Amino acid sequence: MKKKLNFFCVLMLVLMIAHVTLSFVQGADDFARGWEEGAADNATPTWSAFFVTILGLATVGAYILAFACFVRFILNVNRNEVFVWDNVWCLRITAIGLSFGVLVFSAYTIIEGANVIEAFEEDMAILIFAVFNLIVAEAFAVGLKLKEEQDLTI
């Protein structure tokens, strides 16, 4: 049973890494084009550009935190620490970080002029994974509460 759980956790980790890598590869042309346009435009930076940069850095930070918490969850599972409160918090933080990133990026895309469907179509899988993590975290929490109640029963 542990081998299956480890396999699925590693598979999820590999898929997350592949998604991030593919996102960088797909966005490289847009980044280069934006870089060239920014270099050609000699306008002074505005507060909105500063705000967008800070929000982008916060989004990247949320994704890194989510990834680190998911790796911590996998390491806990490998140490046979499956049903512990630390895993509940790791899964919750992973879900919140991913949801934050998707929602901020989609909101920015909508503000830039895309419709709602276009804004969410690329990152819907990430949002579904985040909600799934929340469901699993709550299932772990319920199981842990039941275990604590059983341990108190004589």
N, CA, C and O atoms as a GROMACS GRO file, in nm:
protein
  616
    1MET      N    1   0.082  -0.118   0.000
    1MET     CA    2   0.000   0.000   0.000
    1MET      C    3   0.087   0.126   0.000
    1MET      O    4   0.056   0.223  -0.068
    2LYS      N    5   0.196   0.122   0.077
    2LYS     CA    6   0.284   0.237   0.081
    2LYS      C    7   0.350   0.261  -0.054
    2LYS      O    8   0.372   0.375  -0.093
    3LYS      N    9   0.383   0.153  -0.124
    3LYS     CA   10   0.446   0.168  -0.255
    3LYS      C   11   0.352   0.237  -0.352
    3LYS      O   12   0.395   0.321  -0.432
    4LYS      N   13   0.223   0.202  -0.347
    4LYS     CA   14   0.126   0.268  -0.434
    4LYS      C   15   0.116   0.416  -0.403
    4LYS      O   16   0.117   0.500  -0.493
    5LEU      N   17   0.106   0.447  -0.274
    5LEU     CA   18   0.095   0.587  -0.233
    5LEU      C   19   0.219   0.665  -0.272
    5LEU      O   20   0.209   0.777  -0.322
    6ASN      N   21   0.336   0.607  -0.252
    6ASN     CA   22   0.460   0.671  -0.293
    6ASN      C   23   0.463   0.693  -0.444
    6ASN      O   24   0.503   0.799  -0.492
    7PHE      N   25   0.421   0.592  -0.518
    7PHE     CA   26   0.419   0.603  -0.664
    7PHE      C   27   0.329   0.718  -0.709
    7PHE      O   28   0.368   0.798  -0.794
    8PHE      N   29   0.210   0.726  -0.652
    8PHE     CA   30   0.117   0.832  -0.692
    8PHE      C   31   0.167   0.970  -0.650
    8PHE      O   32   0.148   1.067  -0.723
    9CYS      N   33   0.230   0.979  -0.534
    9CYS     CA   34   0.285   1.107  -0.490
    9CYS      C   35   0.399   1.152  -0.581
    9CYS      O   36   0.406   1.268  -0.619
   10VAL      N   37   0.487   1.060  -0.616
   10VAL     CA   38   0.597   1.094  -0.706
   10VAL      C   39   0.543   1.128  -0.845
   10VAL      O   40   0.592   1.220  -0.909
   11LEU      N   41   0.442   1.055  -0.890
   11LEU     CA   42   0.381   1.086  -1.019
   11LEU      C   43   0.322   1.227  -1.019
   11LEU      O   44   0.338   1.302  -1.115
   12MET      N   45   0.254   1.264  -0.910
   12MET     CA   46   0.197   1.398  -0.901
   12MET      C   47   0.308   1.503  -0.901
   12MET      O   48   0.294   1.608  -0.963
   13LEU      N   49   0.416   1.476  -0.832
   13LEU     CA   50   0.528   1.568  -0.829
   13LEU      C   51   0.589   1.585  -0.968
   13LEU      O   52   0.619   1.697  -1.009
   14VAL      N   53   0.606   1.476  -1.039
   14VAL     CA   54   0.661   1.482  -1.175
   14VAL      C   55   0.566   1.561  -1.266
   14VAL      O   56   0.612   1.640  -1.349
   15LEU      N   57   0.437   1.539  -1.252
   15LEU     CA   58   0.341   1.614  -1.334
   15LEU      C   59   0.343   1.763  -1.302
   15LEU      O   60   0.330   1.846  -1.392
   16MET      N   61   0.359   1.797  -1.174
   16MET     CA   62   0.369   1.939  -1.137
   16MET      C   63   0.494   2.001  -1.199
   16MET      O   64   0.489   2.113  -1.251
   17ILE      N   65   0.606   1.931  -1.193
   17ILE     CA   66   0.731   1.982  -1.251
   17ILE      C   67   0.717   1.995  -1.402
   17ILE      O   68   0.762   2.094  -1.461
   18ALA      N   69   0.654   1.898  -1.466
   18ALA     CA   70   0.634   1.904  -1.611
   18ALA      C   71   0.544   2.021  -1.649
   18ALA      O   72   0.569   2.089  -1.749
   19HIS      N   73   0.441   2.046  -1.570
   19HIS     CA   74   0.351   2.157  -1.600
   19HIS      C   75   0.424   2.291  -1.588
   19HIS      O   76   0.408   2.378  -1.673
   20VAL      N   77   0.503   2.306  -1.485
   20VAL     CA   78   0.578   2.431  -1.467
   20VAL      C   79   0.678   2.448  -1.581
   20VAL      O   80   0.693   2.558  -1.635
   21THR      N   81   0.747   2.341  -1.616
   21THR     CA   82   0.845   2.348  -1.725
   21THR      C   83   0.779   2.384  -1.857
   21THR      O   84   0.828   2.469  -1.931
   22LEU      N   85   0.667   2.320  -1.887
   22LEU     CA   86   0.596   2.351  -2.011
   22LEU      C   87   0.542   2.493  -2.011
   22LEU      O   88   0.538   2.558  -2.115
   23SER      N   89   0.499   2.541  -1.896
   23SER     CA   90   0.451   2.679  -1.887
   23SER      C   91   0.563   2.777  -1.918
   23SER      O   92   0.542   2.877  -1.987
   24PHE      N   93   0.683   2.749  -1.866
   24PHE     CA   94   0.796   2.836  -1.895
   24PHE      C   95   0.833   2.832  -2.042
   24PHE      O   96   0.863   2.934  -2.103
   25VAL      N   97   0.831   2.713  -2.099
   25VAL     CA   98   0.867   2.699  -2.241
   25VAL      C   99   0.765   2.771  -2.328
   25VAL      O  100   0.802   2.842  -2.422
   26GLN      N  101   0.636   2.754  -2.298
   26GLN     CA  102   0.532   2.820  -2.378
   26GLN      C  103   0.534   2.970  -2.360
   26GLN      O  104   0.502   3.044  -2.454
   27GLY      N  105   0.570   3.017  -2.242
   27GLY     CA  106   0.569   3.161  -2.216
   27GLY      C  107   0.698   3.231  -2.253
   27GLY      O  108   0.707   3.353  -2.240
   28ALA      N  109   0.798   3.156  -2.300
   28ALA     CA  110   0.927   3.218  -2.332
   28ALA      C  111   0.915   3.319  -2.446
   28ALA      O  112   0.976   3.425  -2.440
   29ASP      N  113   0.836   3.288  -2.549
   29ASP     CA  114   0.819   3.381  -2.661
   29ASP      C  115   0.749   3.509  -2.616
   29ASP      O  116   0.788   3.619  -2.654
   30ASP      N  117   0.645   3.494  -2.534
   30ASP     CA  118   0.575   3.612  -2.484
   30ASP      C  119   0.666   3.696  -2.396
   30ASP      O  120   0.662   3.819  -2.401
   31PHE      N  121   0.748   3.630  -2.315
   31PHE     CA  122   0.841   3.702  -2.229
   31PHE      C  123   0.940   3.780  -2.314
   31PHE      O  124   0.967   3.898  -2.287
   32ALA      N  125   0.996   3.715  -2.417
   32ALA     CA  126   1.093   3.782  -2.503
   32ALA      C  127   1.030   3.900  -2.576
   32ALA      O  128   1.092   4.006  -2.586
   33ARG      N  129   0.908   3.882  -2.626
   33ARG     CA  130   0.840   3.991  -2.695
   33ARG      C  131   0.813   4.107  -2.599
   33ARG      O  132   0.833   4.223  -2.636
   34GLY      N  133   0.769   4.077  -2.478
   34GLY     CA  134   0.745   4.181  -2.379
   34GLY      C  135   0.873   4.252  -2.338
   34GLY      O  136   0.874   4.373  -2.316
   35TRP      N  137   0.980   4.176  -2.328
   35TRP     CA  138   1.110   4.234  -2.293
   35TRP      C  139   1.154   4.333  -2.400
   35TRP      O  140   1.201   4.442  -2.369
   36GLU      N  141   1.139   4.293  -2.526
   36GLU     CA  142   1.179   4.381  -2.637
   36GLU      C  143   1.091   4.505  -2.643
   36GLU      O  144   1.141   4.615  -2.667
   37GLU      N  145   0.961   4.489  -2.622
   37GLU     CA  146   0.871   4.605  -2.622
   37GLU      C  147   0.905   4.699  -2.506
   37GLU      O  148   0.902   4.822  -2.521
   38GLY      N  149   0.937   4.641  -2.391
   38GLY     CA  150   0.973   4.724  -2.277
   38GLY      C  151   1.104   4.797  -2.299
   38GLY      O  152   1.120   4.912  -2.257
   39ALA      N  153   1.199   4.733  -2.366
   39ALA     CA  154   1.327   4.797  -2.394
   39ALA      C  155   1.310   4.908  -2.497
   39ALA      O  156   1.379   5.010  -2.491
   40ALA      N  157   1.219   4.889  -2.592
   40ALA     CA  158   1.197   4.990  -2.695
   40ALA      C  159   1.118   5.109  -2.641
   40ALA      O  160   1.133   5.221  -2.689
   41ASP      N  161   1.034   5.085  -2.543
   41ASP     CA  162   0.951   5.191  -2.485
   41ASP      C  163   1.029   5.258  -2.373
   41ASP      O  164   1.064   5.194  -2.274
   42ASN      N  165   1.056   5.385  -2.388
   42ASN     CA  166   1.136   5.457  -2.289
   42ASN      C  167   1.050   5.529  -2.185
   42ASN      O  168   1.098   5.622  -2.120
   43ALA      N  169   0.927   5.487  -2.169
   43ALA     CA  170   0.839   5.551  -2.073
   43ALA      C  171   0.882   5.514  -1.931
   43ALA      O  172   0.941   5.409  -1.907
   44THR      N  173   0.851   5.603  -1.840
   44THR     CA  174   0.884   5.575  -1.700
   44THR      C  175   0.783   5.475  -1.644
   44THR      O  176   0.667   5.475  -1.684
   45PRO      N  177   0.828   5.391  -1.552
   45PRO     CA  178   0.737   5.293  -1.492
   45PRO      C  179   0.624   5.360  -1.415
   45PRO      O  180   0.643   5.466  -1.355
   46THR      N  181   0.509   5.299  -1.418
   46THR     CA  182   0.393   5.353  -1.346
   46THR      C  183   0.368   5.272  -1.221
   46THR      O  184   0.427   5.165  -1.201
   47TRP      N  185   0.280   5.324  -1.137
   47TRP     CA  186   0.244   5.251  -1.016
   47TRP      C  187   0.172   5.121  -1.050
   47TRP      O  188   0.187   5.022  -0.979
   48SER      N  189   0.095   5.121  -1.158
   48SER     CA  190   0.025   4.998  -1.195
   48SER      C  191   0.124   4.890  -1.237
   48SER      O  192   0.104   4.772  -1.206
   49ALA      N  193   0.230   4.929  -1.307
   49ALA     CA  194   0.333   4.831  -1.345
   49ALA      C  195   0.404   4.778  -1.220
   49ALA      O  196   0.434   4.659  -1.212
   50PHE      N  197   0.429   4.866  -1.124
   50PHE     CA  198   0.491   4.823  -0.999
   50PHE      C  199   0.399   4.726  -0.925
   50PHE      O  200   0.445   4.625  -0.872
   51PHE      N  201   0.269   4.757  -0.920
   51PHE     CA  202   0.172   4.671  -0.852
   51PHE      C  203   0.163   4.535  -0.920
   51PHE      O  204   0.157   4.432  -0.853
   52VAL      N  205   0.162   4.534  -1.052
   52VAL     CA  206   0.156   4.408  -1.127
   52VAL      C  207   0.281   4.325  -1.100
   52VAL      O  208   0.272   4.203  -1.087
   53THR      N  209   0.397   4.389  -1.093
   53THR     CA  210   0.521   4.318  -1.064
   53THR      C  211   0.517   4.256  -0.925
   53THR      O  212   0.555   4.140  -0.907
   54ILE      N  213   0.473   4.332  -0.826
   54ILE     CA  214   0.464   4.280  -0.689
   54ILE      C  215   0.365   4.164  -0.683
   54ILE      O  216   0.391   4.063  -0.617
   55LEU      N  217   0.252   4.178  -0.750
   55LEU     CA  218   0.152   4.071  -0.752
   55LEU      C  219   0.207   3.947  -0.822
   55LEU      O  220   0.180   3.835  -0.779
   56GLY      N  221   0.282   3.966  -0.928
   56GLY     CA  222   0.345   3.854  -0.998
   56GLY      C  223   0.446   3.782  -0.910
   56GLY      O  224   0.451   3.659  -0.909
   57LEU      N  225   0.525   3.858  -0.835
   57LEU     CA  226   0.621   3.796  -0.743
   57LEU      C  227   0.549   3.721  -0.631
   57LEU      O  228   0.594   3.615  -0.588
   58ALA      N  229   0.438   3.777  -0.584
   58ALA     CA  230   0.360   3.708  -0.480
   58ALA      C  231   0.302   3.578  -0.534
   58ALA      O  232   0.296   3.478  -0.463
   59THR      N  233   0.260   3.579  -0.658
   59THR     CA  234   0.205   3.459  -0.720
   59THR      C  235   0.313   3.352  -0.734
   59THR      O  236   0.289   3.235  -0.704
   60VAL      N  237   0.430   3.392  -0.780
   60VAL     CA  238   0.541   3.297  -0.791
   60VAL      C  239   0.576   3.242  -0.654
   60VAL      O  240   0.602   3.122  -0.639
   61GLY      N  241   0.577   3.328  -0.553
   61GLY     CA  242   0.604   3.284  -0.416
   61GLY      C  243   0.501   3.184  -0.367
   61GLY      O  244   0.536   3.086  -0.301
   62ALA      N  245   0.373   3.209  -0.400
   62ALA     CA  246   0.267   3.116  -0.361
   62ALA      C  247   0.286   2.980  -0.428
   62ALA      O  248   0.266   2.876  -0.365
   63TYR      N  249   0.323   2.980  -0.555
   63TYR     CA  250   0.348   2.855  -0.625
   63TYR      C  251   0.467   2.780  -0.565
   63TYR      O  252   0.463   2.658  -0.550
   64ILE      N  253   0.573   2.852  -0.531
   64ILE     CA  254   0.690   2.787  -0.471
   64ILE      C  255   0.655   2.730  -0.335
   64ILE      O  256   0.696   2.619  -0.302
   65LEU      N  257   0.578   2.805  -0.255
   65LEU     CA  258   0.536   2.756  -0.124
   65LEU      C  259   0.448   2.631  -0.139
   65LEU      O  260   0.464   2.535  -0.063
   66ALA      N  261   0.357   2.632  -0.235
   66ALA     CA  262   0.271   2.516  -0.259
   66ALA      C  263   0.354   2.394  -0.299
   66ALA      O  264   0.331   2.284  -0.251
   67PHE      N  265   0.451   2.416  -0.386
   67PHE     CA  266   0.537   2.306  -0.429
   67PHE      C  267   0.618   2.252  -0.312
   67PHE      O  268   0.630   2.130  -0.296
   68ALA      N  269   0.674   2.340  -0.230
   68ALA     CA  270   0.754   2.297  -0.115
   68ALA      C  271   0.668   2.218  -0.015
   68ALA      O  272   0.713   2.118   0.040
   69CYS      N  273   0.545   2.263   0.008
   69CYS     CA  274   0.457   2.191   0.100
   69CYS      C  275   0.418   2.055   0.045
   69CYS      O  276   0.405   1.959   0.121
   70PHE      N  277   0.399   2.046  -0.086
   70PHE     CA  278   0.365   1.917  -0.144
   70PHE      C  279   0.483   1.821  -0.134
   70PHE      O  280   0.465   1.702  -0.108
   71VAL      N  281   0.604   1.872  -0.154
   71VAL     CA  282   0.724   1.788  -0.138
   71VAL      C  283   0.734   1.742   0.008
   71VAL      O  284   0.770   1.627   0.033
   72ARG      N  285   0.704   1.830   0.102
   72ARG     CA  286   0.706   1.793   0.243
   72ARG      C  287   0.604   1.683   0.272
   72ARG      O  288   0.631   1.590   0.348
   73PHE      N  289   0.486   1.695   0.210
   73PHE     CA  290   0.384   1.591   0.224
   73PHE      C  291   0.437   1.457   0.174
   73PHE      O  292   0.419   1.354   0.240
   74ILE      N  293   0.501   1.457   0.059
   74ILE     CA  294   0.556   1.334   0.001
   74ILE      C  295   0.663   1.275   0.093
   74ILE      O  296   0.667   1.153   0.113
   75LEU      N  297   0.749   1.360   0.148
   75LEU     CA  298   0.852   1.311   0.239
   75LEU      C  299   0.792   1.252   0.365
   75LEU      O  300   0.841   1.151   0.416
   76ASN      N  301   0.684   1.313   0.416
   76ASN     CA  302   0.616   1.257   0.533
   76ASN      C  303   0.558   1.119   0.502
   76ASN      O  304   0.568   1.028   0.584
   77VAL      N  305   0.500   1.105   0.385
   77VAL     CA  306   0.443   0.975   0.346
   77VAL      C  307   0.554   0.871   0.335
   77VAL      O  308   0.535   0.756   0.375
   78ASN      N  309   0.668   0.910   0.281
   78ASN     CA  310   0.780   0.817   0.270
   78ASN      C  311   0.833   0.773   0.406
   78ASN      O  312   0.891   0.665   0.418
   79ARG      N  313   0.814   0.855   0.509
   79ARG     CA  314   0.858   0.820   0.644
   79ARG      C  315   0.747   0.751   0.723
   79ARG      O  316   0.755   0.741   0.846
   80ASN      N  317   0.643   0.704   0.653
   80ASN     CA  318   0.528   0.637   0.715
   80ASN      C  319   0.449   0.727   0.809
   80ASN      O  320   0.385   0.678   0.903
   81GLU      N  321   0.453   0.856   0.786
   81GLU     CA  322   0.374   0.952   0.862
   81GLU      C  323   0.261   1.001   0.771
   81GLU      O  324   0.266   1.111   0.717
   82VAL      N  325   0.160   0.917   0.756
   82VAL     CA  326   0.054   0.950   0.661
   82VAL      C  327  -0.056   1.030   0.728
   82VAL      O  328  -0.088   1.140   0.684
   83PHE      N  329  -0.114   0.978   0.834
   83PHE     CA  330  -0.225   1.045   0.900
   83PHE      C  331  -0.175   1.124   1.020
   83PHE      O  332  -0.191   1.082   1.135
   84VAL      N  333  -0.112   1.239   0.992
   84VAL     CA  334  -0.065   1.331   1.094
   84VAL      C  335  -0.114   1.472   1.057
   84VAL      O  336  -0.143   1.500   0.941
   85TRP      N  337  -0.121   1.558   1.157
   85TRP     CA  338  -0.172   1.693   1.134
   85TRP      C  339  -0.081   1.773   1.042
   85TRP      O  340  -0.128   1.863   0.972
   86ASP      N  341   0.046   1.741   1.040
   86ASP     CA  342   0.138   1.811   0.951
   86ASP      C  343   0.099   1.793   0.804
   86ASP      O  344   0.109   1.886   0.724
   87ASN      N  345   0.053   1.672   0.770
   87ASN     CA  346   0.009   1.648   0.632
   87ASN      C  347  -0.117   1.727   0.599
   87ASN      O  348  -0.134   1.773   0.486
   88VAL      N  349  -0.206   1.741   0.696
   88VAL     CA  350  -0.328   1.820   0.673
   88VAL      C  351  -0.289   1.964   0.640
   88VAL      O  352  -0.342   2.022   0.545
   89TRP      N  353  -0.198   2.019   0.718
   89TRP     CA  354  -0.155   2.158   0.693
   89TRP      C  355  -0.080   2.169   0.562
   89TRP      O  356  -0.097   2.268   0.490
   90CYS      N  357   0.002   2.071   0.529
   90CYS     CA  358   0.075   2.074   0.401
   90CYS      C  359  -0.020   2.073   0.283
   90CYS      O  360  -0.003   2.149   0.187
   91LEU      N  361  -0.121   1.988   0.289
   91LEU     CA  362  -0.218   1.981   0.180
   91LEU      C  363  -0.300   2.109   0.171
   91LEU      O  364  -0.330   2.155   0.061
   92ARG      N  365  -0.337   2.166   0.284
   92ARG     CA  366  -0.413   2.291   0.283
   92ARG      C  367  -0.330   2.406   0.226
   92ARG      O  368  -0.379   2.484   0.144
   93ILE      N  369  -0.205   2.415   0.267
   93ILE     CA  370  -0.119   2.523   0.216
   93ILE      C  371  -0.094   2.504   0.067
   93ILE      O  372  -0.090   2.602  -0.008
   94THR      N  373  -0.076   2.380   0.024
   94THR     CA  374  -0.060   2.353  -0.119
   94THR      C  375  -0.183   2.401  -0.196
   94THR      O  376  -0.170   2.467  -0.299
   95ALA      N  377  -0.300   2.368  -0.147
   95ALA     CA  378  -0.423   2.407  -0.215
   95ALA      C  379  -0.441   2.559  -0.216
   95ALA      O  380  -0.479   2.616  -0.318
   96ILE      N  381  -0.415   2.623  -0.104
   96ILE     CA  382  -0.432   2.768  -0.098
   96ILE      C  383  -0.332   2.840  -0.188
   96ILE      O  384  -0.367   2.936  -0.256
   97GLY      N  385  -0.207   2.793  -0.188
   97GLY     CA  386  -0.107   2.854  -0.275
   97GLY      C  387  -0.140   2.841  -0.422
   97GLY      O  388  -0.128   2.937  -0.498
   98LEU      N  389  -0.183   2.722  -0.463
   98LEU     CA  390  -0.220   2.701  -0.603
   98LEU      C  391  -0.343   2.782  -0.640
   98LEU      O  392  -0.348   2.841  -0.748
   99SER      N  393  -0.442   2.784  -0.552
   99SER     CA  394  -0.565   2.861  -0.580
   99SER      C  395  -0.534   3.010  -0.591
   99SER      O  396  -0.586   3.077  -0.681
  100PHE      N  397  -0.450   3.061  -0.501
  100PHE     CA  398  -0.412   3.202  -0.506
  100PHE      C  399  -0.347   3.234  -0.640
  100PHE      O  400  -0.381   3.334  -0.704
  101GLY      N  401  -0.252   3.150  -0.681
  101GLY     CA  402  -0.184   3.175  -0.807
  101GLY      C  403  -0.277   3.174  -0.926
  101GLY      O  404  -0.269   3.262  -1.012
  102VAL      N  405  -0.366   3.077  -0.932
  102VAL     CA  406  -0.460   3.068  -1.044
  102VAL      C  407  -0.555   3.186  -1.044
  102VAL      O  408  -0.580   3.246  -1.148
  103LEU      N  409  -0.609   3.220  -0.928
  103LEU     CA  410  -0.706   3.329  -0.923
  103LEU      C  411  -0.643   3.464  -0.955
  103LEU      O  412  -0.705   3.546  -1.023
  104VAL      N  413  -0.523   3.490  -0.907
  104VAL     CA  414  -0.456   3.616  -0.938
  104VAL      C  415  -0.423   3.624  -1.086
  104VAL      O  416  -0.447   3.726  -1.149
  105PHE      N  417  -0.368   3.517  -1.141
  105PHE     CA  418  -0.333   3.518  -1.283
  105PHE      C  419  -0.459   3.533  -1.369
  105PHE      O  420  -0.457   3.607  -1.468
  106SER      N  421  -0.567   3.464  -1.333
  106SER     CA  422  -0.690   3.474  -1.411
  106SER      C  423  -0.752   3.613  -1.398
  106SER      O  424  -0.804   3.667  -1.496
  107ALA      N  425  -0.746   3.672  -1.279
  107ALA     CA  426  -0.798   3.809  -1.262
  107ALA      C  427  -0.718   3.907  -1.347
  107ALA      O  428  -0.776   3.997  -1.409
  108TYR      N  429  -0.588   3.892  -1.350
  108TYR     CA  430  -0.505   3.978  -1.433
  108TYR      C  431  -0.539   3.961  -1.580
  108TYR      O  432  -0.544   4.058  -1.655
  109THR      N  433  -0.561   3.837  -1.623
  109THR     CA  434  -0.596   3.810  -1.762
  109THR      C  435  -0.731   3.875  -1.797
  109THR      O  436  -0.748   3.928  -1.906
  110ILE      N  437  -0.826   3.870  -1.705
  110ILE     CA  438  -0.956   3.933  -1.728
  110ILE      C  439  -0.942   4.084  -1.736
  110ILE      O  440  -1.004   4.148  -1.821
  111ILE      N  441  -0.861   4.142  -1.649
  111ILE     CA  442  -0.839   4.287  -1.651
  111ILE      C  443  -0.774   4.330  -1.782
  111ILE      O  444  -0.802   4.439  -1.832
  112GLU      N  445  -0.688   4.247  -1.836
  112GLU     CA  446  -0.621   4.277  -1.963
  112GLU      C  447  -0.714   4.264  -2.084
  112GLU      O  448  -0.675   4.302  -2.195
  113GLY      N  449  -0.835   4.213  -2.065
  113GLY     CA  450  -0.931   4.211  -2.174
  113GLY      C  451  -0.980   4.075  -2.217
  113GLY      O  452  -1.062   4.067  -2.309
  114ALA      N  453  -0.935   3.968  -2.156
  114ALA     CA  454  -0.983   3.835  -2.194
  114ALA      C  455  -1.116   3.808  -2.125
  114ALA      O  456  -1.147   3.868  -2.022
  115ASN      N  457  -1.194   3.719  -2.183
  115ASN     CA  458  -1.318   3.682  -2.116
  115ASN      C  459  -1.289   3.575  -2.011
  115ASN      O  460  -1.177   3.524  -2.001
  116VAL      N  461  -1.390   3.542  -1.933
  116VAL     CA  462  -1.371   3.452  -1.820
  116VAL      C  463  -1.327   3.312  -1.866
  116VAL      O  464  -1.242   3.250  -1.803
  117ILE      N  465  -1.384   3.264  -1.975
  117ILE     CA  466  -1.349   3.130  -2.023
  117ILE      C  467  -1.203   3.125  -2.065
  117ILE      O  468  -1.132   3.029  -2.032
  118GLU      N  469  -1.156   3.227  -2.137
  118GLU     CA  470  -1.016   3.230  -2.179
  118GLU      C  471  -0.923   3.240  -2.058
  118GLU      O  472  -0.813   3.184  -2.059
  119ALA      N  473  -0.966   3.312  -1.956
  119ALA     CA  474  -0.882   3.333  -1.839
  119ALA      C  475  -0.861   3.205  -1.760
  119ALA      O  476  -0.752   3.181  -1.707
  120PHE      N  477  -0.963   3.122  -1.752
  120PHE     CA  478  -0.953   3.002  -1.669
  120PHE      C  479  -0.920   2.875  -1.745
  120PHE      O  480  -0.890   2.773  -1.682
  121GLU      N  481  -0.924   2.876  -1.879
  121GLU     CA  482  -0.908   2.751  -1.952
  121GLU      C  483  -0.769   2.690  -1.936
  121GLU      O  484  -0.757   2.568  -1.932
  122GLU      N  485  -0.665   2.770  -1.926
  122GLU     CA  486  -0.530   2.715  -1.915
  122GLU      C  487  -0.502   2.659  -1.776
  122GLU      O  488  -0.431   2.560  -1.762
  123ASP      N  489  -0.557   2.722  -1.673
  123ASP     CA  490  -0.522   2.684  -1.537
  123ASP      C  491  -0.634   2.610  -1.464
  123ASP      O  492  -0.629   2.596  -1.341
  124MET      N  493  -0.733   2.564  -1.536
  124MET     CA  494  -0.843   2.492  -1.471
  124MET      C  495  -0.795   2.363  -1.406
  124MET      O  496  -0.845   2.325  -1.300
  125ALA      N  497  -0.700   2.295  -1.467
  125ALA     CA  498  -0.649   2.170  -1.408
  125ALA      C  499  -0.579   2.198  -1.275
  125ALA      O  500  -0.591   2.119  -1.181
  126ILE      N  501  -0.508   2.309  -1.266
  126ILE     CA  502  -0.442   2.344  -1.140
  126ILE      C  503  -0.545   2.374  -1.034
  126ILE      O  504  -0.530   2.333  -0.918
  127LEU      N  505  -0.650   2.445  -1.071
  127LEU     CA  506  -0.756   2.478  -0.976
  127LEU      C  507  -0.828   2.351  -0.929
  127LEU      O  508  -0.863   2.339  -0.811
  128ILE      N  509  -0.850   2.257  -1.019
  128ILE     CA  510  -0.913   2.130  -0.981
  128ILE      C  511  -0.821   2.053  -0.885
  128ILE      O  512  -0.869   1.995  -0.788
  129PHE      N  513  -0.691   2.052  -0.912
  129PHE     CA  514  -0.596   1.986  -0.822
  129PHE      C  515  -0.596   2.052  -0.684
  129PHE      O  516  -0.586   1.984  -0.582
  130ALA      N  517  -0.608   2.185  -0.682
  130ALA     CA  518  -0.610   2.257  -0.554
  130ALA      C  519  -0.735   2.219  -0.473
  130ALA      O  520  -0.727   2.196  -0.353
  131VAL      N  521  -0.849   2.214  -0.539
  131VAL     CA  522  -0.973   2.176  -0.469
  131VAL      C  523  -0.964   2.030  -0.423
  131VAL      O  524  -1.010   1.997  -0.314
  132PHE      N  525  -0.906   1.945  -0.504
  132PHE     CA  526  -0.888   1.805  -0.464
  132PHE      C  527  -0.798   1.797  -0.340
  132PHE      O  528  -0.825   1.718  -0.250
  133ASN      N  529  -0.693   1.878  -0.336
  133ASN     CA  530  -0.607   1.880  -0.217
  133ASN      C  531  -0.684   1.924  -0.094
  133ASN      O  532  -0.664   1.869   0.015
  134LEU      N  533  -0.773   2.020  -0.108
  134LEU     CA  534  -0.855   2.063   0.006
  134LEU      C  535  -0.947   1.951   0.052
  134LEU      O  536  -0.964   1.931   0.173
  135ILE      N  537  -1.004   1.878  -0.041
  135ILE     CA  538  -1.092   1.767  -0.005
  135ILE      C  539  -1.014   1.659   0.069
  135ILE      O  540  -1.060   1.608   0.171
  136VAL      N  541  -0.897   1.624   0.018
  136VAL     CA  542  -0.814   1.522   0.083
  136VAL      C  543  -0.770   1.570   0.222
  136VAL      O  544  -0.768   1.492   0.317
  137ALA      N  545  -0.733   1.698   0.232
  137ALA     CA  546  -0.691   1.752   0.362
  137ALA      C  547  -0.805   1.744   0.463
  137ALA      O  548  -0.782   1.709   0.579
  138GLU      N  549  -0.927   1.776   0.421
  138GLU     CA  550  -1.040   1.768   0.513
  138GLU      C  551  -1.073   1.623   0.550
  138GLU      O  552  -1.113   1.596   0.663
  139ALA      N  553  -1.055   1.531   0.455
  139ALA     CA  554  -1.075   1.389   0.487
  139ALA      C  555  -0.972   1.343   0.589
  139ALA      O  556  -1.004   1.268   0.681
  140PHE      N  557  -0.847   1.387   0.573
  140PHE     CA  558  -0.743   1.355   0.671
  140PHE      C  559  -0.780   1.414   0.806
  140PHE      O  560  -0.763   1.348   0.909
  141ALA      N  561  -0.829   1.538   0.808
  141ALA     CA  562  -0.863   1.604   0.934
  141ALA      C  563  -0.976   1.530   1.006
  141ALA      O  564  -0.971   1.512   1.127
  142VAL      N  565  -1.077   1.488   0.931
  142VAL     CA  566  -1.187   1.413   0.992
  142VAL      C  567  -1.135   1.281   1.048
  142VAL      O  568  -1.170   1.242   1.159
  143GLY      N  569  -1.051   1.212   0.972
  143GLY     CA  570  -0.994   1.086   1.018
  143GLY      C  571  -0.909   1.105   1.144
  143GLY      O  572  -0.914   1.023   1.235
  144LEU      N  573  -0.832   1.212   1.148
  144LEU     CA  574  -0.749   1.238   1.266
  144LEU      C  575  -0.834   1.272   1.389
  144LEU      O  576  -0.802   1.231   1.500
  145LYS      N  577  -0.943   1.346   1.367
  145LYS     CA  578  -1.032   1.377   1.480
  145LYS      C  579  -1.098   1.250   1.532
  145LYS      O  580  -1.110   1.231   1.654
  146LEU      N  581  -1.141   1.163   1.442
  146LEU     CA  582  -1.199   1.036   1.484
  146LEU      C  583  -1.096   0.951   1.559
  146LEU      O  584  -1.130   0.887   1.658
  147LYS      N  585  -0.973   0.951   1.512
  147LYS     CA  586  -0.867   0.876   1.579
  147LYS      C  587  -0.842   0.930   1.719
  147LYS      O  588  -0.826   0.853   1.814
  148GLU      N  589  -0.840   1.063   1.732
  148GLU     CA  590  -0.820   1.124   1.864
  148GLU      C  591  -0.934   1.089   1.959
  148GLU      O  592  -0.911   1.061   2.076
  149GLU      N  593  -1.056   1.091   1.908
  149GLU     CA  594  -1.172   1.054   1.992
  149GLU      C  595  -1.165   0.908   2.033
  149GLU      O  596  -1.199   0.874   2.146
  150GLN      N  597  -1.121   0.822   1.941
  150GLN     CA  598  -1.110   0.680   1.973
  150GLN      C  599  -1.000   0.656   2.077
  150GLN      O  600  -1.014   0.572   2.166
  151ASP      N  601  -0.891   0.732   2.065
  151ASP     CA  602  -0.783   0.716   2.163
  151ASP      C  603  -0.827   0.760   2.303
  151ASP      O  604  -0.775   0.708   2.403
  152LEU      N  605  -0.921   0.853   2.312
  152LEU     CA  606  -0.971   0.896   2.443
  152LEU      C  607  -1.076   0.802   2.501
  152LEU      O  608  -1.107   0.809   2.620
  153THR      N  609  -1.131   0.716   2.417
  153THR     CA  610  -1.232   0.620   2.464
  153THR      C  611  -1.164   0.506   2.538
  153THR      O  612  -1.061   0.455   2.496
  154ILE      N  613  -1.224   0.469   2.650
  154ILE     CA  614  -1.166   0.360   2.731
  154ILE      C  615  -1.215   0.227   2.680
  154ILE      O  616  -1.179   0.123   2.735
   0.00000   0.00000   0.00000
